[in-house]
């Protein structure tokens, strides 16, 4: 089977009777089995997906099917789905079953999407390579010896390899866009608060966003339309009306586009990525748009600000995983409550999660709170102000999504700083809460995918998708 690459094609064939939802599910299940070596799924809902497909086929036959009928979706292992396991790529949640369904997931189900399984990810969404999962690393379908990116690596590879039509991931500092770039697919991070976080296991609450990974900008826009909107369970979600993103058109004038100078001039960016980015810039100019370089004076402070604040929030958010109420509990060498906490968390969390909890706890400690956490919050405000100035003059800001193509498994495992630098271009959108999308931008000499990132002002997802569509 040649996997479908757009929902429009799926829908056309469904309505024409050329394929059924049940046949789609069987084809995807067959491919999931064929590509088991990529380690994409931690759990496959085979029988459930078949039953749901049959029900959706009946709805299609009677003309009452939802907007996503026939769209087969995978969900990242940080999204709650009632009655199903929820592990966040960690042993600390061994044996845990979700008690409710995330708002974003429920809205997809309400429109007759078919969820085929739960996808592998870096533990608690902390990672840039998907090597931190308690269930082993995910492998890139373009080269199984290379990483898929993280933390939504399993979600990106599932779309890349045709194991489902779309995936729902989460993005705290690039975790949807970076793996999308490494895997040659589309990854969309919406404006902070555009999609409810109810049912998303928190990493850093003021940064986390749920976002789709798809083959086309149109499919990402459609999924965003379904998932976005107000939710009584999330006080941080926006009540702003949801636009029809898939139908938004660009203004009938030349666009004003800024590009990050470092993305095409810095020696720290792989030559193949600099060349691909420059090629896109040249094409945009040839199309009549005004494209100018910008220097972001606070670029060197993006990663320190991001990691101080996210680790601090992680230290607080992950304190609930204590081995008492649910999940993994240490049973040996435990003499009192404190030793239970220590043993359970030490054994249940992996090394990267422990590292970030320790960093965050240090930043929040009484002696260092003002020196690190307070200072980082002040710099975050300055970064937002500088970003606002850029968008007062330009419609979009473009850059490479990543500084390198997908690197080899284990290549950066012993150097956390080099691993963190993989997020250099993506963290800004999370620090300021702006929407951003990664679209495929060719390949390097080895055939590894390259991504281009586009950032837009808050709640301008419609224009963002329309521009991405033009570049895709």
C-alpha angles and dihedrals in degrees: 000000000000104000119237115253101193136037091225089065092046092051093048092052093045093053091045091052092240091126138008131219089247091055091048091053093048091050092050092047089052091052092046088056091046093052099043089125089072090065093219104147127052090187132012119205095209102156094036091051090050093051092047091048090054090051092049091048088057091050091051090051091054096041098244101106121132129247093270100044107149096015107130111206138184123207129215116248093253096067120093118236113176116247094013132101118268117194109152087217090292140115089219087079097047110153095008119144121198113249097200141016123256113249092239092051093046092053090054091049091049088060092050101258113160116229109210101181154318119283131223118250143166110286109281087349091290109139148061100223110037089242093116098071118120085223096059132264125308114232127224112248090217089060119358090207090065133073122255094217126251165333093336092038096132090050093052095046091049089061093039093053096040096247090136134356096245141001135210114223138163129245123204099154104353102318093139099035101042096054089042088057093047090050101041098245137111121272123184127196109189128209112291107270095019091110122037115252092206105131096018113119103240123241100161110354099204091051106036119110132172113227142170128248113205144149095250138034089235092060090048089051092050093051091047090053090055098044100039127089145070121324127188090214095061119057092189097057118105120249090204112129116265114245126218091255096179091060100043115121129206118249116273094249139075111288124238105227128181122199128198106252093212089059092069103024108038118101086214089073117080112257093235090056093047090051094048092048092048090050090056091047091051091049092050090052090048088053089059101259124136107244120180136170120246129196114218104209094197096050092114090055097052098086097041090049092047096048096044093051098039094047090048091053091044090053089057098038096049095048088090091069097082106139092250109087103030144341129030119008125186113233104182129073091008115141105157143001095279093052089048090055093046097046096042094049094042093051097035100049123066124233097265093051091047090050093053094045090052092047091049094046089051092050090051096046117117094248096051105027095102094039094054117009098037092043092049091052089053092050090048088059091050091050090052092049092051091047090051090053091054092052092047085070104029139047096215141012117214132191139146110289091224134015093231139021118256110310127216122277109269093011095118100018094110095045112063092179093058089046091052090051088066085077096053095114099035105050096071092072090054096044090055098030096238125146119255137173134199118214129182113270104183130279138277126246090278092053094253115148122254123204133210119207123213121191125193137182119279115295092005093119091129093060090040092056092043090054092045089052090055091052098041 
